[in-house]
């Protein structure tokens, strides 16, 4: 086995263990964390028994939250995770429940405030990313997107480096070229000045690698 394959298997084992921990008796699920795991794992076509369990659980979660409206005081994480899970399952042919997007639009309208959902950048970004292919059914989509586009100019965006990954993907999915270019170049500048925290470097690296053509001025040139 090559060193690359060995590394991949080691990472897969770690991920499977993290996913499996949530299914242990008495364990409390991290709904948003599970939905993010599912999003990236399905995008990379990772298969395992743990993934099968996660897919089964997410189908149930989508049904309970988006259709049955079984909501708790953690409604922000519930709705966001269910929508991201819905998107991941639907885009890979794993969705086993019908979801009325018009009903989802009505649900989201209840949590719209100050041009965002739940007044939270992460949740708003993940929700729009999940619904980017059905944006015409979400009346508030462009309003929230404009709010997120403006966040690229704010220092607060860099307070949580995970947002750099999600915001960049959303800007890419919505053809927001100017804002994406500005975000990538801001990341490059901060990395060049070595001002980012050590734990955040992986997120900066992800953005710069995935949009390296912008860094090299091959697309969206100055």
C-alpha positions in Angstrom: 0.0 0.0 0.0 1.4 3.4 -1.0 1.9 6.1 1.7 -0.9 8.1 0.1 -3.3 5.2 0.3 -2.2 4.5 3.9 -2.8 8.1 4.8 -6.3 8.0 3.2 -7.2 4.9 5.1 -6.0 6.4 8.4 -8.1 9.5 7.8 -11.1 7.4 6.8 -10.7 5.4 10.0 -10.7 8.6 12.1 -13.7 10.0 10.4 -15.6 6.7 10.7 -14.8 6.7 14.4 -16.1 10.3 14.8 -19.3 9.5 13.0 -19.8 6.3 14.8 -19.5 8.0 18.2 -22.7 9.8 17.6 -24.6 6.5 17.3 -23.4 5.1 20.6 -26.1 4.6 23.2 -26.7 7.8 25.1 -24.6 9.9 22.8 -25.7 13.4 22.0 -25.7 14.2 18.3 -23.9 17.2 16.8 -26.5 17.8 14.1 -24.6 20.6 12.4 -21.3 18.7 12.6 -22.9 15.6 11.2 -24.4 17.5 8.2 -21.0 19.1 7.4 -19.4 15.6 7.6 -22.0 14.3 5.2 -21.6 17.2 2.8 -17.9 16.8 2.3 -17.9 13.0 2.4 -20.6 12.7 -0.2 -18.8 15.2 -2.4 -15.7 13.1 -2.2 -17.6 9.8 -2.7 -16.5 8.2 0.6 -18.4 5.0 1.4 -18.4 3.0 4.7 -20.9 1.4 7.1 -20.6 4.5 9.2 -21.6 6.6 6.2 -24.6 4.4 5.6 -25.7 5.0 9.2 -25.2 8.7 8.8 -27.3 8.7 5.6 -30.1 6.8 7.3 -30.1 9.2 10.2 -30.0 12.3 8.0 -33.0 11.1 6.0 -34.9 10.8 9.3 -33.6 14.2 10.4 -34.7 15.9 7.2 -38.2 14.4 7.5 -38.5 15.3 11.2 -37.4 18.9 10.8 -38.4 20.0 7.3 -41.6 18.1 7.0 -42.9 17.3 10.5 -41.5 20.6 11.9 -40.3 18.9 15.1 -38.4 21.9 16.3 -36.7 22.6 19.6 -34.9 25.6 21.2 -31.9 24.7 19.0 -34.0 25.4 15.9 -31.1 27.3 14.2 -28.9 24.3 14.2 -31.8 22.0 13.4 -33.0 23.8 10.3 -29.5 24.5 9.0 -28.3 20.9 9.4 -31.5 19.5 7.9 -31.1 21.8 4.8 -27.5 21.0 4.3 -28.3 17.3 4.8 -31.2 17.6 2.3 -28.8 19.1 -0.3 -26.1 16.4 0.2 -28.6 13.6 0.0 -30.5 15.0 -3.0 -27.4 15.8 -5.0 -26.1 12.2 -4.6 -29.4 10.4 -5.1 -29.6 9.4 -1.4 -32.7 11.4 -0.4 -35.6 9.1 0.6 -38.2 11.6 1.6 -40.1 14.3 -0.3 -39.4 17.9 0.7 -41.7 20.8 -0.2 -39.3 23.6 -1.0 -42.2 26.1 -0.9 -42.8 25.0 2.6 -39.1 25.4 3.4 -39.3 29.0 2.1 -42.3 29.6 4.5 -40.3 28.1 7.4 -37.2 30.2 6.7 -39.3 33.4 6.6 -40.0 32.9 10.3 -36.3 33.2 11.1 -35.4 36.0 8.7 -34.1 39.1 10.6 -31.7 41.9 9.6 -31.2 40.5 6.1 -30.0 37.1 7.4 -31.3 33.8 8.8 -31.0 33.6 12.6 -28.8 36.7 12.4 -25.9 34.4 11.9 -23.3 34.3 9.0 -22.5 30.6 9.2 -26.2 29.5 9.3 -27.2 31.9 6.5 -24.3 30.8 4.3 -25.0 27.1 4.7 -28.7 27.6 4.1 -28.1 29.5 0.9 -25.5 27.0 -0.2 -28.0 24.2 0.4 -30.7 25.9 -1.7 -28.5 27.6 -4.4 -30.0 25.3 -7.1 -33.6 26.2 -6.0 -33.0 29.8 -5.2 -35.9 30.9 -7.4 -38.3 29.4 -4.8 -36.8 31.3 -1.9 -37.9 34.9 -2.0 -35.3 36.1 0.5 -32.4 34.3 -1.3 -31.0 37.4 -3.0 -31.5 39.6 0.0 -29.5 37.3 2.2 -26.9 36.7 -0.5 -26.3 40.5 -0.7 -25.8 40.6 3.1 -23.2 37.8 2.8 -21.5 39.4 -0.1 -21.0 42.5 2.0 -19.5 40.4 4.7 -16.4 39.9 2.5 -15.5 43.5 3.3 -15.9 43.1 7.1 -13.1 42.0 9.5 -15.7 39.9 11.4 -15.7 37.4 8.6 -12.2 36.3 9.6 -13.1 35.8 13.2 -14.3 32.3 12.4 -12.1 30.9 9.6 -14.5 28.1 8.9 -16.7 30.7 7.3 -14.1 31.4 4.7 -14.6 27.9 3.2 -18.4 28.1 3.2 -18.6 31.7 2.0 -16.2 31.0 -0.8 -18.2 28.0 -2.0 -21.4 30.0 -1.9 -19.9 32.9 -3.8 -18.6 30.4 -6.4 -22.0 28.6 -6.7 -23.8 32.0 -7.2 -21.3 33.4 -9.7 -20.4 36.2 -7.3 -17.0 36.6 -9.1 -16.0 40.0 -7.7 -16.7 39.0 -4.1 -15.0 35.6 -4.5 -11.9 37.3 -6.0 -11.8 39.8 -3.1 -12.1 37.0 -0.5 -9.4 34.9 -2.0 -7.0 37.8 -2.2 -7.8 38.8 1.3 -6.9 35.3 2.4 -3.7 35.4 0.5 -2.8 38.8 2.0 -3.4 37.5 5.6 -1.4 34.4 5.0 1.5 36.5 3.5 1.5 38.6 6.6 1.3 35.6 8.8 -1.6 37.1 10.9 -3.9 34.1 11.0 -4.0 31.8 14.0 -2.3 28.4 13.6 -5.6 26.4 14.0 -7.1 28.5 11.2 -4.4 27.7 8.6 -6.2 24.7 7.2 -9.2 26.8 6.2 -7.0 29.5 4.5 -5.1 26.7 2.7 -8.4 25.1 1.5 -9.6 28.4 0.0 -6.2 29.3 -1.6 -5.8 25.8 -3.0 -9.3 25.4 -4.4 -9.2 28.9 -5.9 -5.5 28.9 -6.9 -6.4 30.1 -10.4 -7.6 33.4 -8.8 -4.3 33.6 -6.8 -2.4 33.1 -10.1 -4.6 35.6 -11.9 -5.7 32.9 -14.4 -9.3 33.9 -13.9 -10.9 37.1 -12.8 -7.7 39.1 -13.5 -7.1 42.5 -12.0 
